[in-house]
Amino acid sequence: MTEKKIRVLIAKPGLDGHDRGAKVVARALRDAGMEVIYTGLRQSPEMIAEAALQEDVNVIGLSILSGAHLVLVPRVIDLVRANGQEEVKVFVGGIIPEEDIPVLTQAGVSAIYGPGTPTTKVVQDIRDAFSAV
Amino acid sequence: MVDLDAVTRGNRLALARLLTEVENQTPAGEQALDRLFARAGKAHLVGITGAPGTGKSSLVSCLAKNIRVAQKQTVAIVAVDPSSPFTGGAILGDRVRMRELAGDPGVFIRSMASRGELGGLASATAGVVQVLDAAGFDFILIETVGAGQSEVDIACLAYTTLVVESPGLGDDIQAIKAGILEIADILVVNKSDLPGAENTARALRANLDLGYRLHMNHDGAHRMTIKENEVKNTTAWTPPIIQTIATQHNGIDEVIAEILRHREYLIDTGLREKREQDRLRSEVYHLLQTGLVKRWQQLTPPQVFDRLLQQVFARELSPRAAIDSLLNGSYNQKRGFPRSLLRKIVRLKDE
């Protein structure tokens, strides 16, 4: 009877209006047997943290193409941690300049996936992180 | 251990985590359900069903907004989307239409995957609803998987069931077919700004004019019975047909008014209690079934079952004969079914 599923929130924070990448990743995770909560475009960090809390997700994937990642990503992570979800992993997909990667890692991002990353890599990373679950 | 006091005090993290336990049907989740049972039963449960793309999520969002603003009551939403039959994965996308509810502490939205259930809900949906009920939400809106014609489980869980239609989904023959339209307490024709909305509403109305059940029961199988004599001395409920445009909040006040009117109707006629008893009876029956199967599995060595299956595969035994021989023990003589186990199962069958 007992059935555990990896639950992933895929969100697009900020104002860019292009979510093809987010949908591709959502679909790949679905095909890997995960339950993917997709929230749509133009989400504020508050909305994302609230959804992550209500849905009790294991992973949050943020897709950002706008260049505002240094503001939005740490804000999401702060809010999620403040809600008490210490163990939730956050990964970022999108166009992230090389020099910003350490900043985001420092802020608590577990992985950053640039253009051209195979979706199998995202799936494998999540599976590895939750192999114990 | 789940902190139930935190859940009933309104701690959203504790609530979200408990919902996961319940959804995963873990022992902790099941114990919590046992302990919360006495506290549940107060919320008004509203089911929203209909074909994919008719605007269920948008409508749910509008209804929740209205309940918050006009009725000043709290609302929880349980939105079910389908799991892949191949991978078990799912895309749960109902929140996309519910962004206007963000930031309101009087709203709690939870998405669920159907996890292989075919009736439009997940097997743990009733448990999730019970927890939200015990957590004190006044209204619980349950949105089903995009339903075709026969996903009618929602009518057993909810007190008030909305069936959402939209223009262009079929002619008046669809309106007289059995199944989902029969479970509606309220019929909503959404997207009424599209051409054909009037025709859709008219076809539904014509169908209702041909007659309507007075009361529906659920007897544990996928079968509902109509018992007219149970609503003596009352006016029968005829489902209203309401045209809405959810994206423009058009017609929502009317839907809410009908939900409230239906709730009063159920209470006044005693049907609310009746529906709840029917649901609990079917839940007890369902748990009994799964419990018996589980005990049978624990008592039967898998190789016995496999051997029997091989005979079925070879068409030496029909599935029914196979089950008969397992339950009445005739299998024992032929293939050495362990006598001690057999005795337990036979007793189990008699209990």
Interface residues (C-beta under 8 A of the other chain):
Chain A: M1 T2 E3 K4 K5 R7 A26 R27 L29 R30 D31 A32 G33 M34 E35 V36 I37 Y38 T39 G40 Q43 S44 E46 M47 E50 A51 L53 Q54 E55 D56 N83 G84 Q85
Chain B: R12 L13 A16 R17 L19 T20 N24 Q25 T26 P27 S83 S84 T87 G88 G89 A90 I91 L92 G93 R95 V96 R99 A102 G103 F108 I109 R110 S111 A113 R115 T290 K294
